[in-house]
Amino acid sequence: MSTLRYGLIGAALSAALLAATPPSFAQGTPEQRSACMGDAFRFCSAQIPSVPKVTACMKVNFSKLSQACQSVMMKGQ
């Protein structure tokens, strides 16, 4: 994939993660993006770039997410 495509997918993923969490999490730190990017590609790639669909997918697959991703998602609640 091209660098531009990865950038767009990363932006969509970040937006999805941010939309799923309260405003205190809305900044989306590099740690949060780093922890969940692989999981989003693994479990939700078919939903990218739809932010609502990626958000729903991440919630449905929460128990399958890496411990790091679960941890940063839980911090935002």
KARA-V228013 format. One record per backbone hydrogen bond with DSSP energy under -0.5 kcal/mol. NH is the residue of the N-H (numbers start at 0). CO is the residue of the C=O. E is the energy in kcal/mol with one decimal. If there is no record, write none. Layout:
BEGIN
nh:NH co:CO e:E
nh:NH co:CO e:E
END
This chain:
BEGIN
nh:5 co:1 e:-2.2
nh:6 co:2 e:-2.3
nh:7 co:3 e:-2.5
nh:8 co:4 e:-2.8
nh:9 co:5 e:-2.7
nh:10 co:6 e:-2.2
nh:11 co:7 e:-2.3
nh:12 co:8 e:-2.7
nh:13 co:9 e:-2.6
nh:14 co:10 e:-2.4
nh:15 co:11 e:-2.3
nh:16 co:12 e:-2.7
nh:17 co:13 e:-2.4
nh:18 co:14 e:-2.3
nh:19 co:15 e:-1.2
nh:20 co:17 e:-1.2
nh:21 co:75 e:-1.0
nh:24 co:21 e:-2.1
nh:25 co:22 e:-1.2
nh:27 co:24 e:-1.7
nh:32 co:28 e:-2.2
nh:33 co:29 e:-2.9
nh:34 co:30 e:-2.5
nh:35 co:31 e:-1.5
nh:36 co:32 e:-1.9
nh:37 co:33 e:-0.5
nh:39 co:35 e:-2.5
nh:40 co:36 e:-2.2
nh:41 co:37 e:-2.5
nh:42 co:38 e:-3.0
nh:43 co:38 e:-0.5
nh:43 co:39 e:-2.1
nh:44 co:40 e:-0.8
nh:46 co:43 e:-1.7
nh:47 co:43 e:-0.8
nh:47 co:44 e:-0.7
nh:49 co:46 e:-2.0
nh:50 co:48 e:-0.8
nh:53 co:49 e:-2.6
nh:54 co:50 e:-2.6
nh:55 co:51 e:-2.3
nh:56 co:52 e:-2.4
nh:57 co:53 e:-2.7
nh:58 co:54 e:-2.0
nh:59 co:55 e:-2.5
nh:60 co:56 e:-2.3
nh:61 co:58 e:-1.2
nh:63 co:60 e:-1.9
nh:64 co:60 e:-1.0
nh:64 co:61 e:-1.0
nh:69 co:65 e:-2.7
nh:70 co:66 e:-2.4
nh:71 co:67 e:-2.1
nh:72 co:68 e:-2.4
nh:73 co:69 e:-2.4
nh:74 co:70 e:-1.8
nh:75 co:71 e:-0.9
nh:76 co:73 e:-1.5
END
